[in-house]
Every structure is written in C-alpha cells, then in structure tokens.
C-alpha cells in the first residue's frame, strides 16, 4: 500500500470551563486578541466576495490562516500561564494538546494554500511580460511572500542551533564551544549567534517557493546558517553585509565578507575588529571539516542585499547582470535566471514585514508606557 502523508489529529473541542474569557487576558493581550479577530473577519469577508479558487481568494484564505495561527499562539500562552501551577493536571494536558493539534491543522492548511498559490503563480514565470504584466506579477509575488512569512519558534531555533553544531562542530569539539569562522577558533556558544542565510522571517514556505522542494530545502538546516559574533549576525540578517565566494574552484569553496553598508565601517563588529577591518576578510572554517553553507542561499542573500541597498539609496531597481547571473538554478529550472520583478517582489515583501513589525513594536511600547503611567 502506498504511503500517505500524516494527517494532523482533529483537535478535541474544549469544555466550557476550559474556554478562555476576557478576564484571563492582560490589557495588551486583550487588545492583540481583538485585533486578530478583526483581521480574521476582514479576511473571511474578502474571500467570500471574490471568485472561488482565484488568486485573491487564496490570498485572503492564507491571511485568515496566518491570523488564526497567531491567535492560537496567543491563547496557548495565556492558558499555559493560567494553568502553569497545575501542569500535572488532566485539564492542563487537554488544553495544551488542543492548541498543539489545532496549530498543526493550521500549518497543514497554510502549506496547502501556499502550494495552490504557487501553482497558479508559476504558470506566469515562463512568460515574457510587458511592463504592466510584470508589475502585476511582482505585486502578486510580494503578496504571496508576505502571506507566508512567519516567526521562528524557540523550538525551531534550538533545532537550528543543534543542526549547526552537528555540521560545523564534529565529535571531539570542546564542550560548550563552537567554531566561529570570524574568530577563527573555538569560542563559547554564548558569545556567538546562529545566523540564518535565507531569512527566517520569510519562512519555510517561501524557501520552497524560491528553491523548489527537496530534502535539503530546510530553513533550519545547517546549509542555511553560520555561527557569527552577535553584531555581525545582526548586520548579516539585515543584509548590511554579505558573504561571497572568494574561490569557487576550491574544494571546499572559500568565502569572504563584504560590507555593503558603509555606515558600519567605524563600528565594532567583534570585540577586536571594526566592520571596516572585517571587509574582505576571509572566513576560515575548521580544518579538516569540508562542510560549507549553501552557495545558492548565499548568492540569493547577496542579490537581495544588493537590491535593498539600491532601493535605500534611491537608485534603480535594476541590478547588474553579474548579480543576477549567479542566481541560475532557482525556480526549479536550472536554465532560468530569477526574474528581477520576482526578486523585487520578495524584497518589497520583506520591507513591508519589517515596517509592520516596527509599527507593532512601537504600539506595544506605547501600551507599556501608558500602563506604567496609569499605575503611577
């Protein structure tokens, strides 16, 4: 009998006494909950008023699922806080099981909708669009990317760190230490950060869209990361610095840093070196360990960084051919170079995500300040 994919269990309905009420939430949580319910209603109304199965319909459905996932996470946190004193109780176990199973159902639905949208979208990739069609395609792709963005969970982050340790720190490594290609040696794990190359906020769904499905396409896989000093990690994940191959013919390949944001030059990247001193510095991996990050992921990161730099400087969105030529191999067909309008759509989605995150952060800060003022 053919194997069939695992189907998540249907969550068992909570009893009346287990349902959360408004008094269980803090003022900030209650506000976030009301906002999510409002966004869910808007999404539902959106797909009810467009043709079923259309791009717009799938977009609204995907938004609904994403908001439900965030609502699930919020209610799960509140439940764990309320019932934490009785973690060994049957009621607590039932509630946690309910939220976990509900989340798995949502994840499965999000993946299904993402695949449907991708199948609709990919039919346009082979076309040579005119300016208007390219703009429309770019906007649709930005919407798709934005719909699939997600925050990494603590469990996923730990999995990522473990994968990096297994790949870059073989058996016999000093306990509690990892290899840092910047420090060129073993340093305490607490003194470095695990940096994602393909941005974690873009999520696994977007990674599959860009690089096609396969066993190695894992946003938390070791090929998608490096151990870097905290300040360098931050700049790398903000696309202010890039890692490019120094010698692709070498086996294994060799890499070096390039600092794109000149405002960083005088700032300290590590305890001993400024970013200017890091510029063009070669990454030194542990001797006798041939494992390296993915060239494909690094080049995609580089192209996104170049486009962001161009847009922030008010320059054209047109990238030099030498940038895009290295992206051959994405979009499933090795003969296709990534379309620039799609790359632009990806960048626009990241910018929109960052803007929304900054607004959310500012609003949370305002609520905290108002709450503190009211208590005075």
NORNOR-V9978 format. One record per residue. N is the residue number from 1. PHI is phi as a letter, one per 40 degrees, with the letter a starting at -180 (NA if undefined). Layout:
n->N phi->PHI
n->N phi->PHI
//
This chain:
n->1 phi->NA
n->2 phi->c
n->3 phi->c
n->4 phi->b
n->5 phi->c
n->6 phi->c
n->7 phi->b
n->8 phi->d
n->9 phi->c
n->10 phi->c
n->11 phi->d
n->12 phi->c
n->13 phi->c
n->14 phi->c
n->15 phi->c
n->16 phi->d
n->17 phi->c
n->18 phi->c
n->19 phi->c
n->20 phi->c
n->21 phi->b
n->22 phi->d
n->23 phi->c
n->24 phi->c
n->25 phi->c
n->26 phi->c
n->27 phi->c
n->28 phi->c
n->29 phi->c
n->30 phi->c
n->31 phi->c
n->32 phi->c
n->33 phi->c
n->34 phi->c
n->35 phi->c
n->36 phi->c
n->37 phi->c
n->38 phi->c
n->39 phi->c
n->40 phi->c
n->41 phi->c
n->42 phi->c
n->43 phi->c
n->44 phi->c
n->45 phi->c
n->46 phi->c
n->47 phi->c
n->48 phi->c
n->49 phi->b
n->50 phi->b
n->51 phi->d
n->52 phi->c
n->53 phi->g
n->54 phi->c
n->55 phi->d
n->56 phi->c
n->57 phi->c
n->58 phi->c
n->59 phi->c
n->60 phi->c
n->61 phi->c
n->62 phi->c
n->63 phi->c
n->64 phi->d
n->65 phi->c
n->66 phi->c
n->67 phi->c
n->68 phi->c
n->69 phi->c
n->70 phi->c
n->71 phi->c
n->72 phi->d
n->73 phi->c
n->74 phi->c
n->75 phi->c
n->76 phi->c
n->77 phi->c
n->78 phi->c
n->79 phi->c
n->80 phi->c
n->81 phi->c
n->82 phi->c
n->83 phi->c
n->84 phi->d
n->85 phi->c
n->86 phi->b
n->87 phi->c
n->88 phi->c
n->89 phi->c
n->90 phi->c
n->91 phi->c
n->92 phi->c
n->93 phi->c
n->94 phi->c
n->95 phi->c
n->96 phi->c
n->97 phi->c
n->98 phi->c
n->99 phi->c
n->100 phi->c
n->101 phi->c
n->102 phi->c
n->103 phi->c
n->104 phi->c
n->105 phi->c
n->106 phi->c
n->107 phi->c
n->108 phi->c
n->109 phi->c
n->110 phi->c
n->111 phi->c
n->112 phi->c
n->113 phi->c
n->114 phi->c
n->115 phi->c
n->116 phi->c
n->117 phi->c
n->118 phi->c
n->119 phi->c
n->120 phi->c
n->121 phi->c
n->122 phi->c
n->123 phi->c
n->124 phi->c
n->125 phi->c
n->126 phi->c
n->127 phi->c
n->128 phi->c
n->129 phi->c
n->130 phi->c
n->131 phi->d
n->132 phi->c
n->133 phi->c
n->134 phi->c
n->135 phi->c
n->136 phi->c
n->137 phi->c
n->138 phi->c
n->139 phi->c
n->140 phi->c
n->141 phi->c
n->142 phi->d
n->143 phi->c
n->144 phi->c
n->145 phi->d
n->146 phi->c
n->147 phi->c
n->148 phi->c
n->149 phi->c
n->150 phi->a
n->151 phi->c
n->152 phi->c
n->153 phi->c
n->154 phi->d
n->155 phi->c
n->156 phi->c
n->157 phi->c
n->158 phi->c
n->159 phi->c
n->160 phi->c
n->161 phi->c
n->162 phi->c
n->163 phi->c
n->164 phi->c
n->165 phi->c
n->166 phi->c
n->167 phi->c
n->168 phi->c
n->169 phi->b
n->170 phi->c
n->171 phi->d
n->172 phi->g
n->173 phi->c
n->174 phi->d
n->175 phi->c
n->176 phi->g
n->177 phi->b
n->178 phi->b
n->179 phi->c
n->180 phi->b
n->181 phi->c
n->182 phi->c
n->183 phi->c
n->184 phi->f
n->185 phi->i
n->186 phi->c
n->187 phi->b
n->188 phi->d
n->189 phi->c
n->190 phi->c
n->191 phi->c
n->192 phi->b
n->193 phi->b
n->194 phi->c
n->195 phi->c
n->196 phi->c
n->197 phi->c
n->198 phi->c
n->199 phi->d
n->200 phi->c
n->201 phi->c
n->202 phi->c
n->203 phi->g
n->204 phi->c
n->205 phi->d
n->206 phi->c
n->207 phi->c
n->208 phi->c
n->209 phi->c
n->210 phi->c
n->211 phi->b
n->212 phi->g
n->213 phi->c
n->214 phi->i
n->215 phi->c
n->216 phi->c
n->217 phi->c
n->218 phi->b
n->219 phi->c
n->220 phi->b
n->221 phi->c
n->222 phi->c
n->223 phi->c
n->224 phi->b
n->225 phi->a
n->226 phi->a
n->227 phi->c
n->228 phi->b
n->229 phi->d
n->230 phi->d
n->231 phi->c
n->232 phi->c
n->233 phi->d
n->234 phi->c
n->235 phi->c
n->236 phi->c
n->237 phi->c
n->238 phi->c
n->239 phi->g
n->240 phi->c
n->241 phi->b
n->242 phi->b
n->243 phi->b
n->244 phi->b
n->245 phi->c
n->246 phi->c
n->247 phi->a
n->248 phi->c
n->249 phi->c
n->250 phi->c
n->251 phi->b
n->252 phi->c
n->253 phi->c
n->254 phi->b
n->255 phi->b
n->256 phi->a
n->257 phi->c
n->258 phi->b
n->259 phi->c
n->260 phi->c
n->261 phi->c
n->262 phi->c
n->263 phi->c
n->264 phi->c
n->265 phi->d
n->266 phi->c
n->267 phi->c
n->268 phi->c
n->269 phi->c
n->270 phi->b
n->271 phi->c
n->272 phi->b
n->273 phi->b
n->274 phi->c
n->275 phi->c
n->276 phi->c
n->277 phi->c
n->278 phi->c
n->279 phi->d
n->280 phi->g
n->281 phi->c
n->282 phi->c
n->283 phi->c
n->284 phi->b
n->285 phi->c
n->286 phi->c
n->287 phi->d
n->288 phi->g
n->289 phi->b
n->290 phi->c
n->291 phi->c
n->292 phi->b
n->293 phi->c
n->294 phi->c
n->295 phi->c
n->296 phi->c
n->297 phi->c
n->298 phi->c
n->299 phi->c
n->300 phi->c
n->301 phi->d
n->302 phi->c
n->303 phi->c
n->304 phi->c
n->305 phi->c
n->306 phi->c
n->307 phi->c
n->308 phi->c
n->309 phi->c
n->310 phi->c
n->311 phi->c
n->312 phi->c
n->313 phi->c
n->314 phi->g
n->315 phi->c
n->316 phi->c
n->317 phi->c
n->318 phi->c
n->319 phi->c
n->320 phi->c
n->321 phi->d
n->322 phi->c
n->323 phi->c
n->324 phi->c
n->325 phi->c
n->326 phi->c
n->327 phi->c
n->328 phi->c
n->329 phi->h
n->330 phi->c
n->331 phi->g
n->332 phi->g
n->333 phi->b
n->334 phi->c
n->335 phi->c
n->336 phi->b
n->337 phi->c
n->338 phi->d
n->339 phi->c
n->340 phi->c
n->341 phi->c
n->342 phi->c
n->343 phi->c
n->344 phi->c
n->345 phi->c
n->346 phi->c
n->347 phi->c
n->348 phi->c
n->349 phi->c
n->350 phi->c
n->351 phi->c
n->352 phi->c
n->353 phi->c
n->354 phi->c
n->355 phi->c
n->356 phi->c
n->357 phi->c
n->358 phi->c
n->359 phi->c
n->360 phi->c
n->361 phi->c
n->362 phi->c
n->363 phi->c
n->364 phi->c
n->365 phi->c
n->366 phi->c
n->367 phi->c
n->368 phi->c
n->369 phi->c
n->370 phi->c
n->371 phi->c
n->372 phi->c
n->373 phi->c
n->374 phi->c
n->375 phi->c
n->376 phi->c
//
